[in-house]
Amino acid sequence: MRPHPELRQAATEGTETAGADMNPGDQAPPGSPQTGENVCRDCLGKGIRADGSRCETCGGTGKVIELVGDA
């Protein structure tokens, strides 16, 4: 599932640090309305891929931020 383009753009506009907490697999910045944490599908929530490397999708957290509800 791809990040929502408007939320991704809003997260990176403004200051240089805006959106710094977002990982490539996040659909929106943490704490955004109508979002929640979900298990990263690439590493199955472990933060580490099968080859032992850090999961870049979730930044090694094992979690991604996804849109929920009627967003």
C-alpha positions as CSV (number, residue, x, y, z in Angstrom):
1,M,0.0,0.0,0.0
2,R,1.5,3.4,-1.0
3,P,1.6,6.4,1.3
4,H,-1.1,8.9,0.7
5,P,0.5,11.6,-1.5
6,E,-1.1,14.6,0.3
7,L,-0.1,13.4,3.7
8,R,3.4,12.6,2.6
9,Q,3.7,16.0,1.0
10,A,2.3,17.8,4.1
11,A,4.8,15.9,6.3
12,T,7.7,17.1,4.4
13,E,6.7,20.7,3.9
14,G,7.6,23.5,6.3
15,T,10.7,22.9,8.4
16,E,13.6,20.8,7.5
17,T,12.7,18.3,10.3
18,A,9.1,17.9,9.3
19,G,8.4,14.3,8.6
20,A,11.7,13.2,10.1
21,D,9.8,10.5,12.1
22,M,8.3,8.9,9.0
23,N,9.7,5.7,7.6
24,P,9.3,4.7,4.0
25,G,6.4,2.3,4.9
26,D,4.4,5.0,6.7
27,Q,1.3,6.4,5.0
28,A,1.2,9.5,7.3
29,P,3.2,11.1,10.1
30,P,2.8,9.5,13.6
31,G,-0.1,11.0,15.5
32,S,-2.0,12.2,12.4
33,P,-5.8,12.0,12.5
34,Q,-7.3,8.7,11.4
35,T,-4.1,6.8,11.5
36,G,-2.8,3.9,13.6
37,E,0.1,1.5,14.0
38,N,0.2,-1.7,12.1
39,V,2.6,-4.6,11.9
40,C,5.2,-4.1,9.0
41,R,4.4,-6.5,6.3
42,D,7.9,-6.7,5.0
43,C,9.5,-7.9,8.3
44,L,6.4,-9.3,9.9
45,G,6.9,-7.0,12.9
46,K,10.4,-8.1,13.7
47,G,12.2,-5.0,12.4
48,I,14.8,-7.3,10.8
49,R,14.4,-9.0,7.4
50,A,15.0,-12.7,6.7
51,D,18.6,-11.9,5.6
52,G,19.4,-10.3,9.0
53,S,19.4,-6.8,7.8
54,R,17.4,-3.9,9.3
55,C,14.0,-3.5,7.7
56,E,14.1,-0.2,5.8
57,T,10.3,-0.2,5.4
58,C,9.6,0.3,9.1
59,G,13.0,1.7,10.1
60,G,13.6,-1.3,12.3
61,T,10.6,-0.7,14.5
62,G,8.5,-3.5,13.2
63,K,5.6,-1.0,12.9
64,V,4.2,1.3,10.2
65,I,1.6,4.1,10.4
66,E,-1.4,3.4,8.2
67,L,-4.6,5.2,7.4
68,V,-7.7,3.8,9.2
69,G,-11.4,4.7,9.2
70,D,-12.9,6.7,6.4
71,A,-9.8,8.7,5.6
